[in-house]
Amino acid sequence: MKDFLSDLEFLSGQPFLKTIIKSKMFNINRITLETGLEIEPHPEPYAVFFLVLDGSGIFTSEAGEVNLIKNGFIFIKADEIRGIKCLENLVFLAVQDGH
């Protein structure tokens, strides 16, 4: 066991994904985005739960846009669009179904 936020990395111009757990049933990833970085809205074949651990960003789903800060979360169903615009260095947890 270790501090979940102790070894953060931010890559210039792209998200940084660190896989925490990968299984047949679910995957848990920690993702970091630098301020200003955007992941354009796009569909994915799996459901995902995003939990913001630090920073802030605008998360897009088919329901619209929501500004999330520390401890904010959103659930997006499989095959729905999802996108993220980072407003302040963003660290979040992504729990994906095992699709």
N, CA, C and O atoms as CSV, one atom per row, in Angstrom:
chain,resi,resn,atom,element,x,y,z
A,1,MET,N,N,0.849,-1.178,0.000
A,1,MET,CA,C,0.000,0.000,0.000
A,1,MET,C,C,0.889,1.235,0.000
A,1,MET,O,O,1.980,1.243,0.572
A,2,LYS,N,N,0.386,2.288,-0.666
A,2,LYS,CA,C,1.110,3.548,-0.664
A,2,LYS,C,C,0.150,4.689,-0.902
A,2,LYS,O,O,-1.023,4.467,-1.200
A,3,ASP,N,N,0.632,5.893,-0.774
A,3,ASP,CA,C,-0.180,7.089,-0.993
A,3,ASP,C,C,-0.577,7.163,-2.463
A,3,ASP,O,O,0.282,7.163,-3.346
A,4,PHE,N,N,-1.857,7.224,-2.716
A,4,PHE,CA,C,-2.398,7.202,-4.068
A,4,PHE,C,C,-1.950,8.394,-4.916
A,4,PHE,O,O,-1.932,8.310,-6.144
A,5,LEU,N,N,-1.591,9.495,-4.267
A,5,LEU,CA,C,-1.200,10.710,-4.993
A,5,LEU,C,C,0.289,11.015,-4.887
A,5,LEU,O,O,0.722,12.107,-5.257
A,6,SER,N,N,1.073,10.072,-4.391
A,6,SER,CA,C,2.483,10.361,-4.102
A,6,SER,C,C,3.380,10.432,-5.331
A,6,SER,O,O,4.420,11.089,-5.277
A,7,ASP,N,N,3.030,9.796,-6.414
A,7,ASP,CA,C,3.929,9.733,-7.573
A,7,ASP,C,C,3.276,10.298,-8.840
A,7,ASP,O,O,3.373,9.700,-9.912
A,8,LEU,N,N,2.624,11.432,-8.716
A,8,LEU,CA,C,1.920,12.032,-9.859
A,8,LEU,C,C,2.874,12.462,-10.954
A,8,LEU,O,O,3.968,12.961,-10.690
A,9,GLU,N,N,2.439,12.261,-12.192
A,9,GLU,CA,C,3.182,12.737,-13.358
A,9,GLU,C,C,2.208,13.451,-14.272
A,9,GLU,O,O,1.079,13.002,-14.472
A,10,PHE,N,N,2.655,14.568,-14.825
A,10,PHE,CA,C,1.889,15.292,-15.828
A,10,PHE,C,C,2.741,15.334,-17.087
A,10,PHE,O,O,3.893,15.766,-17.048
A,11,LEU,N,N,2.176,14.886,-18.206
A,11,LEU,CA,C,2.885,14.918,-19.474
A,11,LEU,C,C,2.443,16.133,-20.270
A,11,LEU,O,O,1.259,16.469,-20.287
A,12,SER,N,N,3.370,16.781,-20.918
A,12,SER,CA,C,3.060,17.957,-21.714
A,12,SER,C,C,2.249,17.560,-22.938
A,12,SER,O,O,2.710,16.782,-23.774
A,13,GLY,N,N,1.042,18.097,-23.038
A,13,GLY,CA,C,0.227,17.914,-24.227
A,13,GLY,C,C,-0.536,16.617,-24.341
A,13,GLY,O,O,-1.176,16.374,-25.363
A,14,GLN,N,N,-0.489,15.764,-23.309
A,14,GLN,CA,C,-1.252,14.520,-23.383
A,14,GLN,C,C,-1.594,14.007,-21.987
A,14,GLN,O,O,-0.902,14.311,-21.015
A,15,PRO,N,N,-2.667,13.226,-21.902
A,15,PRO,CA,C,-3.016,12.631,-20.608
A,15,PRO,C,C,-1.974,11.608,-20.184
A,15,PRO,O,O,-1.309,11.000,-21.022
A,16,PHE,N,N,-1.839,11.424,-18.880
A,16,PHE,CA,C,-0.981,10.367,-18.350
A,16,PHE,C,C,-1.868,9.412,-17.571
A,16,PHE,O,O,-2.513,9.812,-16.601
A,17,LEU,N,N,-1.905,8.153,-17.989
A,17,LEU,CA,C,-2.736,7.138,-17.368
A,17,LEU,C,C,-1.852,6.141,-16.636
A,17,LEU,O,O,-0.908,5.594,-17.204
A,18,LYS,N,N,-2.172,5.915,-15.369
A,18,LYS,CA,C,-1.480,4.895,-14.582
A,18,LYS,C,C,-2.514,3.858,-14.164
A,18,LYS,O,O,-3.459,4.173,-13.440
A,19,THR,N,N,-2.336,2.630,-14.618
A,19,THR,CA,C,-3.251,1.557,-14.255
A,19,THR,C,C,-2.964,1.113,-12.826
A,19,THR,O,O,-1.829,0.780,-12.483
A,20,ILE,N,N,-3.999,1.112,-12.003
A,20,ILE,CA,C,-3.888,0.702,-10.604
A,20,ILE,C,C,-4.289,-0.771,-10.476
A,20,ILE,O,O,-3.579,-1.563,-9.857
A,21,ILE,N,N,-5.437,-1.128,-11.068
A,21,ILE,CA,C,-5.924,-2.503,-11.061
A,21,ILE,C,C,-6.536,-2.793,-12.423
A,21,ILE,O,O,-7.300,-1.986,-12.953
A,22,LYS,N,N,-6.202,-3.933,-12.980
A,22,LYS,CA,C,-6.801,-4.387,-14.234
A,22,LYS,C,C,-7.307,-5.805,-14.003
A,22,LYS,O,O,-6.536,-6.700,-13.658
A,23,SER,N,N,-8.607,-6.003,-14.196
A,23,SER,CA,C,-9.192,-7.327,-14.005
A,23,SER,C,C,-10.241,-7.579,-15.082
A,23,SER,O,O,-10.522,-6.704,-15.901
A,24,LYS,N,N,-10.815,-8.769,-15.078
A,24,LYS,CA,C,-11.872,-9.091,-16.042
A,24,LYS,C,C,-13.147,-8.304,-15.762
A,24,LYS,O,O,-13.917,-8.032,-16.684
A,25,MET,N,N,-13.379,-7.939,-14.523
A,25,MET,CA,C,-14.623,-7.277,-14.129
A,25,MET,C,C,-14.558,-5.752,-14.198
A,25,MET,O,O,-15.555,-5.100,-14.507
A,26,PHE,N,N,-13.380,-5.183,-13.909
A,26,PHE,CA,C,-13.243,-3.724,-13.901
A,26,PHE,C,C,-11.782,-3.335,-14.005
A,26,PHE,O,O,-10.888,-4.143,-13.753
A,27,ASN,N,N,-11.553,-2.084,-14.380
A,27,ASN,CA,C,-10.214,-1.498,-14.403
A,27,ASN,C,C,-10.264,-0.201,-13.604
A,27,ASN,O,O,-11.238,0.549,-13.671
A,28,ILE,N,N,-9.198,0.050,-12.845
A,28,ILE,CA,C,-9.072,1.305,-12.113
A,28,ILE,C,C,-7.805,1.991,-12.602
A,28,ILE,O,O,-6.712,1.427,-12.554
A,29,ASN,N,N,-7.977,3.220,-13.074
A,29,ASN,CA,C,-6.851,4.010,-13.576
A,29,ASN,C,C,-6.823,5.360,-12.881
A,29,ASN,O,O,-7.862,5.917,-12.528
A,30,ARG,N,N,-5.623,5.870,-12.694
A,30,ARG,CA,C,-5.451,7.253,-12.243
A,30,ARG,C,C,-4.957,8.039,-13.452
A,30,ARG,O,O,-3.990,7.646,-14.105
A,31,ILE,N,N,-5.623,9.143,-13.741
A,31,ILE,CA,C,-5.299,9.926,-14.931
A,31,ILE,C,C,-4.969,11.348,-14.508
A,31,ILE,O,O,-5.637,11.929,-13.653
A,32,THR,N,N,-3.918,11.903,-15.126
A,32,THR,CA,C,-3.562,13.303,-14.895
A,32,THR,C,C,-3.608,14.050,-16.223
A,32,THR,O,O,-3.226,13.521,-17.267
A,33,LEU,N,N,-4.088,15.301,-16.159
A,33,LEU,CA,C,-4.134,16.195,-17.315
A,33,LEU,C,C,-3.598,17.557,-16.896
A,33,LEU,O,O,-3.929,18.062,-15.823
A,34,GLU,N,N,-2.768,18.145,-17.749
A,34,GLU,CA,C,-2.282,19.497,-17.490
A,34,GLU,C,C,-3.371,20.522,-17.808
A,34,GLU,O,O,-4.256,20.277,-18.628
A,35,THR,N,N,-3.287,21.669,-17.143
A,35,THR,CA,C,-4.209,22.765,-17.394
A,35,THR,C,C,-4.264,23.076,-18.889
A,35,THR,O,O,-3.235,23.187,-19.554
A,36,GLY,N,N,-5.491,23.214,-19.401
A,36,GLY,CA,C,-5.699,23.555,-20.802
A,36,GLY,C,C,-5.831,22.364,-21.733
A,36,GLY,O,O,-6.303,22.512,-22.861
A,37,LEU,N,N,-5.427,21.198,-21.288
A,37,LEU,CA,C,-5.512,20.004,-22.135
A,37,LEU,C,C,-6.971,19.582,-22.277
A,37,LEU,O,O,-7.750,19.676,-21.328
A,38,GLU,N,N,-7.332,19.117,-23.468
A,38,GLU,CA,C,-8.705,18.701,-23.716
A,38,GLU,C,C,-8.733,17.344,-24.409
A,38,GLU,O,O,-7.974,17.088,-25.344
A,39,ILE,N,N,-9.611,16.496,-23.936
A,39,ILE,CA,C,-9.919,15.233,-24.609
A,39,ILE,C,C,-11.276,15.456,-25.263
A,39,ILE,O,O,-12.295,15.568,-24.582
A,40,GLU,N,N,-11.278,15.520,-26.587
A,40,GLU,CA,C,-12.503,15.795,-27.334
A,40,GLU,C,C,-13.568,14.738,-27.038
A,40,GLU,O,O,-13.239,13.566,-26.855
A,41,PRO,N,N,-14.835,15.141,-26.989
A,41,PRO,CA,C,-15.912,14.172,-26.766
A,41,PRO,C,C,-15.890,13.057,-27.820
A,41,PRO,O,O,-15.764,13.310,-29.018
A,42,HIS,N,N,-16.016,11.834,-27.340
A,42,HIS,CA,C,-15.970,10.647,-28.189
A,42,HIS,C,C,-16.686,9.506,-27.466
A,42,HIS,O,O,-16.741,9.512,-26.236
A,43,PRO,N,N,-17.233,8.533,-28.188
A,43,PRO,CA,C,-17.865,7.389,-27.533
A,43,PRO,C,C,-16.824,6.338,-27.147
A,43,PRO,O,O,-15.762,6.245,-27.763
A,44,GLU,N,N,-17.136,5.566,-26.142
A,44,GLU,CA,C,-16.316,4.424,-25.732
A,44,GLU,C,C,-17.264,3.262,-25.446
A,44,GLU,O,O,-18.403,3.491,-25.038
A,45,PRO,N,N,-16.818,2.021,-25.650
A,45,PRO,CA,C,-17.702,0.859,-25.482
A,45,PRO,C,C,-17.894,0.410,-24.034
A,45,PRO,O,O,-18.559,-0.598,-23.793
A,46,TYR,N,N,-17.332,1.128,-23.071
A,46,TYR,CA,C,-17.432,0.724,-21.670
A,46,TYR,C,C,-18.013,1.853,-20.822
A,46,TYR,O,O,-17.872,3.030,-21.152
A,47,ALA,N,N,-18.663,1.478,-19.733
A,47,ALA,CA,C,-19.133,2.453,-18.756
A,47,ALA,C,C,-17.944,2.888,-17.909
A,47,ALA,O,O,-16.984,2.138,-17.734
A,48,VAL,N,N,-18.020,4.111,-17.383
A,48,VAL,CA,C,-16.916,4.617,-16.562
A,48,VAL,C,C,-17.456,5.542,-15.460
A,48,VAL,O,O,-18.409,6.294,-15.659
A,49,PHE,N,N,-16.818,5.454,-14.312
A,49,PHE,CA,C,-17.080,6.341,-13.180
A,49,PHE,C,C,-15.825,7.182,-13.002
A,49,PHE,O,O,-14.741,6.638,-12.791
A,50,PHE,N,N,-15.961,8.516,-13.086
A,50,PHE,CA,C,-14.845,9.432,-12.869
A,50,PHE,C,C,-15.006,10.095,-11.510
A,50,PHE,O,O,-16.089,10.576,-11.177
A,51,LEU,N,N,-13.930,10.126,-10.718
A,51,LEU,CA,C,-13.901,10.805,-9.422
A,51,LEU,C,C,-12.701,11.738,-9.415
A,51,LEU,O,O,-11.563,11.289,-9.552
A,52,VAL,N,N,-12.946,13.034,-9.259
A,52,VAL,CA,C,-11.860,14.017,-9.245
A,52,VAL,C,C,-11.168,13.984,-7.878
A,52,VAL,O,O,-11.804,14.127,-6.834
A,53,LEU,N,N,-9.857,13.792,-7.921
A,53,LEU,CA,C,-9.052,13.758,-6.699
A,53,LEU,C,C,-8.404,15.096,-6.411
A,53,LEU,O,O,-8.152,15.437,-5.256
A,54,ASP,N,N,-8.126,15.875,-7.493
A,54,ASP,CA,C,-7.519,17.194,-7.337
A,54,ASP,C,C,-7.695,17.969,-8.645
A,54,ASP,O,O,-7.796,17.378,-9.720
A,55,GLY,N,N,-7.729,19.293,-8.538
A,55,GLY,CA,C,-7.879,20.137,-9.712
A,55,GLY,C,C,-9.334,20.292,-10.119
A,55,GLY,O,O,-10.244,20.038,-9.329
A,56,SER,N,N,-9.546,20.715,-11.372
A,56,SER,CA,C,-10.908,20.898,-11.859
A,56,SER,C,C,-10.950,20.744,-13.371
A,56,SER,O,O,-9.957,20.939,-14.073
A,57,GLY,N,N,-12.136,20.389,-13.842
A,57,GLY,CA,C,-12.312,20.226,-15.275
A,57,GLY,C,C,-13.779,20.168,-15.648
A,57,GLY,O,O,-14.648,19.971,-14.799
A,58,ILE,N,N,-14.037,20.344,-16.926
A,58,ILE,CA,C,-15.382,20.232,-17.457
A,58,ILE,C,C,-15.494,18.848,-18.098
A,58,ILE,O,O,-14.759,18.523,-19.031
A,59,PHE,N,N,-16.413,18.047,-17.591
A,59,PHE,CA,C,-16.633,16.698,-18.088
A,59,PHE,C,C,-17.897,16.711,-18.945
A,59,PHE,O,O,-18.941,17.211,-18.527
A,60,THR,N,N,-17.785,16.157,-20.139
A,60,THR,CA,C,-18.891,16.131,-21.082
A,60,THR,C,C,-19.448,14.717,-21.189
A,60,THR,O,O,-18.701,13.741,-21.260
A,61,SER,N,N,-20.773,14.630,-21.199
A,61,SER,CA,C,-21.462,13.364,-21.454
A,61,SER,C,C,-22.667,13.703,-22.328
A,61,SER,O,O,-22.860,14.863,-22.692
A,62,GLU,N,N,-23.481,12.700,-22.668
A,62,GLU,CA,C,-24.667,12.972,-23.469
A,62,GLU,C,C,-25.654,13.867,-22.724
A,62,GLU,O,O,-26.500,14.506,-23.351
A,63,ALA,N,N,-25.557,13.921,-21.396
A,63,ALA,CA,C,-26.436,14.776,-20.595
A,63,ALA,C,C,-25.998,16.243,-20.625
A,63,ALA,O,O,-26.754,17.121,-20.208
A,64,GLY,N,N,-24.788,16.514,-21.112
A,64,GLY,CA,C,-24.278,17.881,-21.169
A,64,GLY,C,C,-22.925,17.993,-20.504
A,64,GLY,O,O,-22.193,17.012,-20.372
A,65,GLU,N,N,-22.602,19.222,-20.081
A,65,GLU,CA,C,-21.314,19.491,-19.441
A,65,GLU,C,C,-21.502,19.757,-17.957
A,65,GLU,O,O,-22.493,20.357,-17.539
A,66,VAL,N,N,-20.534,19.301,-17.167
A,66,VAL,CA,C,-20.556,19.566,-15.733
A,66,VAL,C,C,-19.130,19.909,-15.302
A,66,VAL,O,O,-18.175,19.237,-15.692
A,67,ASN,N,N,-19.001,20.956,-14.495
A,67,ASN,CA,C,-17.704,21.367,-13.959
A,67,ASN,C,C,-17.488,20.603,-12.655
A,67,ASN,O,O,-18.248,20.758,-11.699
A,68,LEU,N,N,-16.443,19.778,-12.628
A,68,LEU,CA,C,-16.161,18.994,-11.426
A,68,LEU,C,C,-14.880,19.471,-10.765
A,68,LEU,O,O,-13.886,19.770,-11.428
A,69,ILE,N,N,-14.929,19.534,-9.445
A,69,ILE,CA,C,-13.760,19.853,-8.631
A,69,ILE,C,C,-13.506,18.678,-7.699
A,69,ILE,O,O,-14.202,17.664,-7.769
A,70,LYS,N,N,-12.518,18.810,-6.832
A,70,LYS,CA,C,-12.151,17.736,-5.900
A,70,LYS,C,C,-13.385,17.116,-5.255
A,70,LYS,O,O,-14.260,17.820,-4.750
A,71,ASN,N,N,-13.439,15.790,-5.280
A,71,ASN,CA,C,-14.512,14.962,-4.733
A,71,ASN,C,C,-15.770,14.915,-5.601
A,71,ASN,O,O,-16.726,14.225,-5.250
A,72,GLY,N,N,-15.789,15.639,-6.733
A,72,GLY,CA,C,-16.909,15.560,-7.654
A,72,GLY,C,C,-16.801,14.306,-8.507
A,72,GLY,O,O,-15.704,13.804,-8.755
A,73,PHE,N,N,-17.947,13.803,-8.953
A,73,PHE,CA,C,-17.923,12.587,-9.759
A,73,PHE,C,C,-19.024,12.597,-10.805
A,73,PHE,O,O,-19.988,13.358,-10.725
A,74,ILE,N,N,-18.844,11.714,-11.800
A,74,ILE,CA,C,-19.835,11.525,-12.854
A,74,ILE,C,C,-19.747,10.072,-13.314
A,74,ILE,O,O,-18.668,9.481,-13.345
A,75,PHE,N,N,-20.901,9.507,-13.671
A,75,PHE,CA,C,-20.950,8.166,-14.247
A,75,PHE,C,C,-21.436,8.287,-15.680
A,75,PHE,O,O,-22.428,8.965,-15.945
A,76,ILE,N,N,-20.747,7.637,-16.601
A,76,ILE,CA,C,-21.110,7.686,-18.014
A,76,ILE,C,C,-21.297,6.253,-18.499
A,76,ILE,O,O,-20.419,5.407,-18.328
A,77,LYS,N,N,-22.443,5.995,-19.102
A,77,LYS,CA,C,-22.789,4.653,-19.571
A,77,LYS,C,C,-21.946,4.242,-20.776
A,77,LYS,O,O,-21.340,5.080,-21.443
A,78,ALA,N,N,-21.918,2.943,-21.039
A,78,ALA,CA,C,-21.228,2.402,-22.209
A,78,ALA,C,C,-21.815,3.007,-23.482
A,78,ALA,O,O,-23.021,3.235,-23.570
A,79,ASP,N,N,-20.966,3.261,-24.452
A,79,ASP,CA,C,-21.312,3.799,-25.768
A,79,ASP,C,C,-21.756,5.259,-25.747
A,79,ASP,O,O,-22.119,5.792,-26.796
A,80,GLU,N,N,-21.741,5.923,-24.590
A,80,GLU,CA,C,-22.033,7.355,-24.513
A,80,GLU,C,C,-20.771,8.149,-24.810
A,80,GLU,O,O,-19.653,7.680,-24.599
A,81,ILE,N,N,-20.979,9.368,-25.307
A,81,ILE,CA,C,-19.826,10.232,-25.507
A,81,ILE,C,C,-19.291,10.674,-24.152
A,81,ILE,O,O,-20.020,10.769,-23.165
A,82,ARG,N,N,-17.989,10.940,-24.145
A,82,ARG,CA,C,-17.355,11.506,-22.955
A,82,ARG,C,C,-16.177,12.340,-23.419
A,82,ARG,O,O,-15.477,11.983,-24.367
A,83,GLY,N,N,-15.972,13.453,-22.739
A,83,GLY,CA,C,-14.857,14.329,-23.026
A,83,GLY,C,C,-14.478,15.089,-21.773
A,83,GLY,O,O,-15.261,15.168,-20.827
A,84,ILE,N,N,-13.281,15.646,-21.764
A,84,ILE,CA,C,-12.791,16.368,-20.583
A,84,ILE,C,C,-11.979,17.567,-21.039
A,84,ILE,O,O,-11.126,17.453,-21.920
A,85,LYS,N,N,-12.248,18.716,-20.435
A,85,LYS,CA,C,-11.434,19.906,-20.636
A,85,LYS,C,C,-10.871,20.292,-19.274
A,85,LYS,O,O,-11.619,20.604,-18.348
A,86,CYS,N,N,-9.550,20.268,-19.164
A,86,CYS,CA,C,-8.889,20.526,-17.891
A,86,CYS,C,C,-8.794,22.031,-17.641
A,86,CYS,O,O,-8.228,22.764,-18.452
A,87,LEU,N,N,-9.347,22.488,-16.520
A,87,LEU,CA,C,-9.295,23.898,-16.142
A,87,LEU,C,C,-8.108,24.195,-15.223
A,87,LEU,O,O,-7.537,25.284,-15.258
A,88,GLU,N,N,-7.751,23.210,-14.406
A,88,GLU,CA,C,-6.639,23.334,-13.457
A,88,GLU,C,C,-6.038,21.937,-13.319
A,88,GLU,O,O,-6.784,20.965,-13.199
A,89,ASN,N,N,-4.711,21.811,-13.333
A,89,ASN,CA,C,-4.092,20.478,-13.295
A,89,ASN,C,C,-5.026,19.488,-12.622
A,89,ASN,O,O,-5.403,19.657,-11.462
A,90,LEU,N,N,-5.392,18.452,-13.366
A,90,LEU,CA,C,-6.470,17.559,-12.974
A,90,LEU,C,C,-5.925,16.160,-12.693
A,90,LEU,O,O,-5.148,15.603,-13.469
A,91,VAL,N,N,-6.357,15.615,-11.565
A,91,VAL,CA,C,-6.034,14.235,-11.191
A,91,VAL,C,C,-7.369,13.568,-10.896
A,91,VAL,O,O,-8.125,14.031,-10.041
A,92,PHE,N,N,-7.660,12.478,-11.606
A,92,PHE,CA,C,-8.921,11.798,-11.350
A,92,PHE,C,C,-8.782,10.295,-11.472
A,92,PHE,O,O,-7.873,9.777,-12.121
A,93,LEU,N,N,-9.709,9.617,-10.830
A,93,LEU,CA,C,-9.805,8.176,-10.837
A,93,LEU,C,C,-10.834,7.804,-11.898
A,93,LEU,O,O,-11.902,8.414,-11.969
A,94,ALA,N,N,-10.522,6.812,-12.720
A,94,ALA,CA,C,-11.463,6.298,-13.707
A,94,ALA,C,C,-11.659,4.815,-13.438
A,94,ALA,O,O,-10.723,4.023,-13.546
A,95,VAL,N,N,-12.889,4.450,-13.085
A,95,VAL,CA,C,-13.226,3.059,-12.844
A,95,VAL,C,C,-14.083,2.610,-14.021
A,95,VAL,O,O,-15.211,3.071,-14.193
A,96,GLN,N,N,-13.531,1.699,-14.834
A,96,GLN,CA,C,-14.191,1.232,-16.050
A,96,GLN,C,C,-14.739,-0.169,-15.837
A,96,GLN,O,O,-14.151,-0.985,-15.128
A,97,ASP,N,N,-15.900,-0.433,-16.478
A,97,ASP,CA,C,-16.356,-1.824,-16.438
A,97,ASP,C,C,-15.403,-2.663,-17.264
A,97,ASP,O,O,-14.654,-2.121,-18.077
A,98,GLY,N,N,-15.413,-3.955,-17.080
A,98,GLY,CA,C,-14.426,-4.836,-17.686
A,98,GLY,C,C,-14.657,-5.173,-19.138
A,98,GLY,O,O,-14.238,-6.237,-19.593
A,99,HIS,N,N,-15.300,-4.314,-19.868
A,99,HIS,CA,C,-15.592,-4.556,-21.289
A,99,HIS,C,C,-14.359,-4.945,-22.069
A,99,HIS,O,O,-14.440,-5.181,-23.274
